[in-house]
Amino acid sequence: MTVRVINLGLPKTGTTTLGVALDRAGLTVGDFKLRRGSCPDKAIAGSFVARQLYDGYFGSGDPLQTLGALDALTEVSVLNRSLCLWPQTDFGLIEALRARHPDLRFVASWRAPDDVAHSMLRWSDLGTDRLPAGNVPGLPRGYGDTRLQRAQWIAQHYAFLNRVFGTDPRFLQYDTADPDAPRLLEAHLGLSLPWWGKANENRSTAGRV
């Protein structure tokens, strides 16, 4: 078994929805954290996906060195008081994945940057505290506490991905709200998705997907 697909989209763009959809399609999914109850490799259970990607990248040079028990990685960043890791923004790590795993597929879940920026504000302390204090790549510490700043960072992340991948057929950016999104993913990944909807939705005001 080896990782078949990695999502390079940002949080609040449908990463959880993608994880649930791939799980229901029969894939073993790593989403943000490798849960102790579901991670097939108990040696890395409890760790963050981002930590394992960087351990592999700076260890053997292969970001997937320890992640071979998984089929899909759907949320790869982590931002808390002790960790700020964003593999989806790292050119060197992405290039290592492309060079070492020619059959690996990449996707980028996308929503309108202004909508994502607003959703980040409503999700726990992500927009009010963690992003402005996090020194995230492309969003230095002290920035990200306004919707405009977050939206600019979000838009440029996807511009970065499209510049890196260009016309590479291994990459698909899709709009989570697009009714055709499941069919685009099915064609890109060569599988059938029996479920598509909204997961991990913030019902207090609007949605988190």
N, C-alpha and C positions, 0 to 999 in steps of 0.2 A: 504494500500500500504506500502511496505517496500523495502529497498534496496535489490536487487537481486544479484548484481555483483559489485565487486570493482577491479579496475586495480591497481596493485602494481608496474607497470613498471615505469621507469624513463622518464623524459621529452626527447623528440626527438626520441622516440622509436615507434611512431605511436599512441600516446594517442589521438590525435585529430581525426585521421582516425577511431579509435575504437568508439569514441564518436558520430561521424556522422553516422557510421554504425548502432549503437544501437538506435540512434534517428530515423533513417529511418525504423527501425524494430518496432517502436512504443513505445520504452521505454522513460521515462523521465530521462534525463541525466544531471548530474552535472559534468562540465569539468573545473577544475581549480578555476573558480569563479562562484558563483550562480547569474546568470544574472537577473537583475531586470525585464526584459521583459518576461522571460520564467520560472523563478523559481516559482513553485506552492505555496510555503510558503513565503508570503511576509514579514514575520517576520525575515527571514534570508536572503532575497534577497539582493544582493550587497556584501555579505560576501564571504570569501574564503572557499572552501571545507575543506582545512586543518584546518582552524580555528574552524569550526563546529565539526570536528572529535575530536580535542583536547578539546574543551569546554565540549563535552559529556563525553570523557574519564576521564577528571579530575573533572567533575561534578558528574554525577550519576554513572560513571564507564562504561557506554555504549557509545562508540564512535558514534553510530547512533541515539542517543537520539533525535536530532533535524532534522534528515535527512529522516524521514519516508515518505515524499512526493515524494521522488525520487526513481527511479528503479536502476540506475547505476551511479557509480562514476568512471570517466575514467582518470582524472588527479588530483591527490590528494595533490601534493606539491605546495608550494609557496616560492618564493625567490625574495625579493625586499629590499629596503633600510630599511624598518621597520620590516619585517617579514621573518623568515627563518624556515619553518615548513616542515618536511618530514615524514609524517605518514608511508609511505611505508618502511621506514628503522627502525621503532620502534617496537621492539619485544613485549613489553608490550601491546601496542595498538593493534597489530595484534592478539595477544593471547586473548585479551578481545573480539575482533570481533568473533573469532572462537568459544569461549566459550558461548557467549551470543546469537549468531545467527547461529545455526547448519546447516541451509539451505542455508546460504550465500555462493556464489561462488566467488572464487578469480581467477584472471588472471594476467599474467605479460607479457605485450608487450615487445618484445626483438628485437634488431638489433645487429649486430656485434659491440662489444665495441669500436673498433677503428673508425668505421663509425659514431657511436653516438658521440664520442669525437670530431671528425672533424665537425660534424653537429652543435654541441654546440658552437664551435668557430665561426661559420658563422651566428648564430642566435642572432641578436641584440648584447647585451653586456654580454650574459650568460657566455661564456667561457673566455672572456677577463677581466671581472670585477666582475660580481655577484658571480660566483662560487669561485674564489680565495679569495674574501672578505667575503664570506657568513658564514663560519664556519659550513658547512653542515655536518651532521653525516657521518663519514667515510672519510671526505675530510676537514680536519681542515683549519682554516683561514691561508692563505699563500700558500696553495697548490691548484692545479687545473688549473694553467695557462699554462701547457703544455699538449699536446695531450696524452703523455704517462701517466701522472698522472691521467688525467680524465679517460682514458681507464681502468687503474687499478682499480679505484674507481667503475666504471660501472660494470666491471666483477665481483668484489667482492660483489656488491649488489645482483646480481642474484645468486651467490653462497650462500649468506645469505638466500635468499628466499627458495632455494632448500633444504638447511639444516633445515630450520624452518618447511617446509611443508612435506618434504620427499615424501612418496607415497600417501599422502592425496588426495583422488579423487576430493576434492573440489577445487583443485588448478591446473591451466593450464598455463604453460609458452609456448608462441608461437612466432615464427619468423614472423614479420610483412610482410616480403618479400616472405614468403612461399606461393605458390599458393594454398596449402591446408588450410591455416590459417582460411578462412571463414568457411570451413566445420568443422574444429576442434572446433571453437568457437560455431558453431550451436549445435554440439553434446554436448559440455560441458554445454551450457546454456539452451538447450532445446527450441530453437527458430530458426526462419528463418531470414537470413540476405539478404534483397533484394538488398543491395549495398555494394560494397567493392572497395576501390581505394586508392587515396592519397589525404589527406586533409591538409590544412595549409602548403603547400609545399613552401620551399624557392627556388624560381626559378632563383635567381640571379647567383647561381653557381651550386648547385645540389639540392637535395630535403630535405624538412623537412616534416615528416609525423607524 
